[in-house]
Amino acid sequence: MTPSIEPLGDSAAVVAWRSLDEASAGRAVQNATAHLSHDSIEGVIAVAPAFKSLTVYYQCGRLAWSEVEKWISDTLCSVPITLETTRRKLDIPVCYDSDFALDLTSVADAHDLNPDDVVRLHWNAIYVVQMLGFSPGFPYLAGLPSQLHTPRRASPRIQVPAGSVAIGGAQTGIYSCKSPGGWNVIGRTPVQLFDPQRDPPCLLRTGDVIRFVPIGRRQFDDFADRT
Amino acid sequence: MSRIRIIRSGLCSTVQDRGRTGYRHIGVPLGGALDAMAHELANQLVGNPFEMATIEMTLTGDEIEFSDDTLVAITGADMAPTLHDNSERLLPVVQHCPMLIASGSRIRFQTARRGCRSYLAIAGGVDVPVVMGSRSTALRAAFGGHCGRMLTAGDDLALGTPSETGRQMFEQLSAVRSGTGRPVQPNWFVRPIDLPKPDIATLRIISGTHTPWLSSSGLERLLNAAFRISSRSDRMGYRLTDQRLELELRDELLSEGVIPGTIQLPPDGNPILLMADCAPTGGYPRIGHVITADLGIAAQLRPGQLVGFAMVTLDQAQVFFRQQQQMLTKALIMAELMIQR
């Protein structure tokens, strides 16, 4: 399917596959991101994937819109439909202890479930990193069981602790840095997802397959102490 | 090694350079000086290469002490800076021009009389560590710059080594100095970059993906009404009040890319103008984008001030940006000629 190529201001472009379903759009985005990054031209700064779109940033002093548009459509024309990608599989330990699971009861109540069922449903699923955004290293994960789809909190928290695992609508995610946020927090990981001093600074990549491994409070503290 | 010390801190002073360009795919904001032109001009006036960091001050500036004889330049908003030597004599300072100041002197910045953001460039740059390819302070994620935060009283910052041009300028001005500790400035200055008009400023925009979603009265108001910059505005974005815009079409959006200059319309109808520290993606309709050439003007708008928008085409926007770059180059060539004399 041919994506739409639209200007995003005078120094970026959005390439979108909005009418495709989530999974196909995700594959198209990853495929196109890989090709555009590989066949970059002078003046293009970066390519960043989102859910059903990607963004191309360019220097508007170097490239005119017509050149950018032509480069994108030419590159995407030559893209083979499927790209063999080896998906990384990662296990992320999560502690669902009540100290961390600030909204576990309200999520359970919203679905007439026991908190234990919510936790089990949450870690039993397999997730895919659809996009990194919102704050540095924050993964938007697809694959949340529909029984757990929960609207965001009516008023966002001013500060959500780093590592908080949370549900926002049909997605789950991890607050990689402490930040304000409106998602329902149901656990916390001791793993540091984003560290500006590390290379690469971000643990996860778009397309990674994630499994949550439930851990107890003592394991959480041990892990946190070690790192 | 030369150092500076913050004696009194301003409202929001941070170390900035041109930002982090290569990490938006993992959610890291571009960041960097909000008024990129003023930052660049300040750097060039002290012979700094483009990657060096300056101090960006917001609305109220700092009081800064210099450990050694130092070459500096100030651009952007007019914060009525004065120089105070060891004997507390007050000496005026001319902006948009290099200046040699004596060791132990302090520059005192006040509240901005015009504009919002002032840039202090120091020959050799502010030598904070490079984190993820930039010295910019990422305030919300709390890394980069000086300890990932705003400058505060007592902070002590190291300076880098001046470039060859910076060193020559320093020598020339040192030779002129009569040993009185007076600031030495050459008898020229580059033409200041325009600051927004104090009554109502105009920003040029191009249309966004969702501009056609606006109702006809919404579009009419976007282009003809005056919006007020709310006090809830910062380096991430400005909230615009006084006018509510409504959409004719409404659809749940998935997060897509946004850039500094993007005007988003949240459900409450008050637009948000995104600035350099904005997240790389956003889920609100994009009803327009301030053109890159006008982002410097946007950076100089003050809370409470009125702003209007005028539509141009994408091609025009890119031409305006190139013209602006040429003007900057011309100003700098002039400055270089004067330095050589």
Contacts between the chains, C-beta under 8 A, distances in Angstrom:
chain1	res1	chain2	res2	distance
A	6	B	209	5.5
A	7	B	206	7.3
A	7	B	314	5.5
A	8	B	208	7.7
A	8	B	209	7.6
A	8	B	257	5.7
A	8	B	258	7.4
A	8	B	259	6.0
A	8	B	262	7.4
A	8	B	286	7.5
A	8	B	289	7.1
A	9	B	206	6.8
A	9	B	208	7.7
A	9	B	259	5.1
A	9	B	261	5.2
A	9	B	262	6.3
A	9	B	289	3.5
A	9	B	290	7.8
A	9	B	291	7.4
A	9	B	292	7.3
A	9	B	317	8.0
A	10	B	206	6.2
A	10	B	289	7.0
A	10	B	291	5.3
A	10	B	292	5.4
A	10	B	314	5.9
A	10	B	317	3.9
A	10	B	318	5.4
A	10	B	321	6.7
A	11	B	259	6.5
A	11	B	292	5.5
A	12	B	257	6.4
A	12	B	259	5.0
A	14	B	209	6.9
A	14	B	256	5.7
A	14	B	257	5.5
A	16	B	256	6.9
A	18	B	254	7.8
A	33	B	25	7.9
A	45	B	21	5.0
A	45	B	22	7.5
A	46	B	21	6.0
A	46	B	22	5.4
A	46	B	24	6.0
A	46	B	25	6.9
A	47	B	25	7.3
A	48	B	24	4.5
A	48	B	25	3.8
A	48	B	257	6.5
A	48	B	280	6.1
A	49	B	25	6.3
A	50	B	254	7.3
A	50	B	255	5.9
A	50	B	256	5.3
A	50	B	257	6.0
A	50	B	281	5.4
A	51	B	254	4.4
A	51	B	255	6.2
A	51	B	256	7.6
A	52	B	254	5.7
A	53	B	254	7.7
A	53	B	256	4.9
A	53	B	257	6.9
A	54	B	257	7.6
A	55	B	24	7.3
A	55	B	256	7.4
A	55	B	257	3.0
A	55	B	259	7.9
A	55	B	280	7.3
A	55	B	281	7.9
A	57	B	21	7.1
A	57	B	24	7.0
A	57	B	259	7.3
A	60	B	292	5.6
A	60	B	317	7.4
A	60	B	318	5.0
A	60	B	321	5.2
A	61	B	318	8.0
A	61	B	321	5.9
A	61	B	322	5.6
A	61	B	325	5.4
A	64	B	315	7.4
A	64	B	318	5.9
A	65	B	314	5.2
A	65	B	315	7.0
A	65	B	318	6.7
A	131	B	255	7.0
A	131	B	281	7.2
A	132	B	25	6.6
A	132	B	26	4.6
A	132	B	27	4.9
A	133	B	27	4.2
A	133	B	255	6.3
A	133	B	279	6.3
A	133	B	280	6.0
A	133	B	281	4.3
A	134	B	27	6.0
A	134	B	255	7.8
A	134	B	279	5.9
A	134	B	281	7.3
A	135	B	27	5.8
A	135	B	140	6.9
A	135	B	141	6.3
A	135	B	279	6.9
A	136	B	23	7.5
A	136	B	26	6.2
A	136	B	27	4.8
A	136	B	28	4.5
A	136	B	29	8.0
A	136	B	138	7.6
A	136	B	141	4.9
A	137	B	26	5.7
A	137	B	27	6.0
A	138	B	27	5.5
A	140	B	255	7.7
A	176	B	27	7.7
A	177	B	140	7.7
A	177	B	141	5.0
A	177	B	142	7.3
A	179	B	140	6.5
A	179	B	141	7.9
A	194	B	26	7.6
A	194	B	141	7.6
A	196	B	131	4.9
A	196	B	132	5.5
A	196	B	138	7.7
A	196	B	141	7.5
A	196	B	143	4.1
A	196	B	144	6.9
A	197	B	131	7.1
A	200	B	26	7.9
A	201	B	23	7.3
A	201	B	26	7.1
A	201	B	28	7.8
A	201	B	132	5.9
A	202	B	26	4.0
A	202	B	27	7.9
A	206	B	25	7.4
